[in-house]
């Protein structure tokens, strides 16, 4: 058990060390989010499985933990938390539409869409990014491995 714990912690430390070598992407994301907040734009967040939990938690942090006295507040929506809507779209059309169809009701130019996908190939996240791209939303993909297909439709300017 101790060997497994040590191996896990070493792997986590290795990831953090890699991130610390170049924080440019994190800085860009923070600037995008603050600009959205200051311009009263909405932030939509999504993902599947564990990534869905991460998406939900990020929205919670933006709506509560990120409140700064004297500053505007974030307007953030988790697309993973409304189970009746998710079930309706997946049942009546396809699971690949659960995020895109929600965005069609809300997204506007300058809004921000954040998609978490371990593989970068989650079709429902990709479909949502396509809707966002057509709407002029800024798209931020947070993926693992090679990034999959998601980087192909993230925001070109970001």
C-alpha atoms as one frame of an Amber mdcrd trajectory, in Angstrom:
protein
   0.000   0.000   0.000   2.782   2.439   0.897   4.410   1.824  -2.509   1.154
   2.685  -4.286   0.706   5.866  -2.264   4.287   6.983  -2.933   3.931   6.233
  -6.646   0.694   8.218  -6.836   2.182  11.208  -5.004   5.314  11.186  -7.181
   3.134  11.228 -10.296   1.102  14.163  -8.925   4.310  16.015  -8.073   5.629
  15.403 -11.585   2.456  16.900 -13.100   2.635  19.967 -10.875   6.318  20.447
 -11.727   5.449  20.399 -15.460   2.660  22.936 -14.941   4.950  25.247 -12.965
   7.444  25.350 -15.860   4.894  27.220 -18.013   1.899  28.919 -16.442   1.071
  30.911 -19.589  -2.081  28.905 -20.339  -3.356  29.297 -16.789  -2.735  33.050
 -16.929  -4.661  33.274 -20.238  -7.609  31.380 -18.756  -7.696  33.635 -15.696
  -7.652  36.749 -17.904 -10.467  35.348 -20.074 -12.595  34.586 -16.999 -12.002
  37.992 -15.415 -12.827  39.736 -18.702 -16.038  37.706 -18.958 -16.935  38.615
 -15.383 -16.239  42.308 -15.896 -18.226  42.389 -19.167 -21.190  40.492 -17.677
 -20.660  37.504 -19.954 -21.742  33.990 -19.008 -19.407  31.067 -18.383 -20.693
  27.591 -19.291 -18.871  24.518 -18.004 -19.267  20.834 -18.928 -17.703  17.381
 -18.860 -18.558  13.686 -18.469 -17.999  11.401 -15.490 -15.221  12.711 -13.266
 -14.820  15.640 -15.657 -18.486  16.438 -15.062 -17.816  16.572 -11.334 -14.871
  18.875 -11.986 -17.098  21.097 -14.145 -19.742  21.299 -11.437 -17.149  22.095
  -8.792 -15.571  24.849 -10.907 -18.957  26.539 -11.252 -19.446  26.294  -7.491
 -16.059  27.943  -6.961 -16.818  30.710  -9.465 -20.224  31.459  -7.919 -19.181
  31.361  -4.267 -15.475  31.001  -3.540 -14.299  33.534  -6.156 -16.376  36.397
  -4.774 -14.125  39.381  -4.116 -15.462  42.332  -2.159 -15.885  45.350  -4.404
 -15.673  43.307  -7.636 -18.405  42.066  -9.960 -19.503  38.455  -9.582 -19.135
  35.653 -12.104 -22.152  34.411 -14.038 -21.452  30.683 -14.409 -23.678  27.770
 -15.394 -22.885  24.081 -15.079 -24.371  22.159 -17.994 -23.998  18.879 -16.069
 -26.256  19.639 -13.114 -29.754  19.676 -14.610 -30.478  15.955 -14.880 -34.034
  16.288 -16.276 -32.703  18.387 -19.179 -29.804  15.990 -19.797 -32.120  12.975
 -19.731 -34.667  14.641 -22.020 -32.090  15.524 -24.680 -30.355  12.158 -24.479
 -33.675  10.284 -24.669 -35.329  12.384 -27.374 -32.272  12.918 -29.579 -28.875
  11.599 -28.556 -26.493  11.789 -25.586 -24.074  13.628 -27.866 -26.485  16.616
 -27.845 -26.896  17.126 -24.089 -24.595  20.149 -23.844 -25.015  21.650 -27.330
 -28.797  21.864 -27.013 -28.542  23.572 -23.617 -26.105  26.102 -25.055 -28.475
  26.949 -27.895 -30.842  28.388 -25.269 -28.254  30.641 -23.639 -24.918  31.233
 -25.377 -24.028  34.609 -26.903 -20.992  36.191 -28.509 -18.240  36.754 -25.964
 -19.518  34.151 -23.501 -17.025  31.507 -22.350 -17.410  27.760 -22.728 -15.151
  25.448 -20.720 -15.109  21.759 -21.555 -13.316  19.137 -19.487 -12.487  15.915
 -21.331  -9.775  13.465 -20.350  -9.408  12.224 -23.914 -10.454  15.410 -25.695
 -12.757  13.246 -27.800 -16.048  13.461 -25.880 -18.529  14.017 -28.690 -21.018
  15.901 -26.521 -18.303  18.396 -25.506 -17.108  18.689 -29.118 -20.700  19.352
 -30.275 -21.077  22.051 -27.622 -17.827  23.705 -28.757 -19.159  23.703 -32.327
 -22.312  25.536 -31.159 -20.116  27.933 -29.198 -17.896  28.589 -32.182 -20.933
  29.463 -34.344 -22.178  31.784 -31.594 -18.870  33.602 -31.185 -18.157  32.205
 -27.717 -14.636  31.796 -26.383 -13.855  28.078 -25.991 -11.455  26.625 -23.442
 -10.738  22.907 -23.564  -9.049  21.249 -20.614  -7.911  17.789 -21.630  -5.432
  15.108 -20.870  -3.098  13.104 -23.067  -2.755  14.582 -26.579  -5.914  16.690
 -26.319  -7.861  14.651 -28.860 -10.156  16.488 -31.271 -11.090  19.300 -28.880
  -8.118  21.587 -29.681  -9.318  21.718 -33.309 -12.381  23.752 -32.289 -11.131
  25.717 -29.326 -10.776  29.455 -29.730  -8.179  30.320 -32.329  -7.306  33.575
 -30.640  -6.803  32.008 -27.219
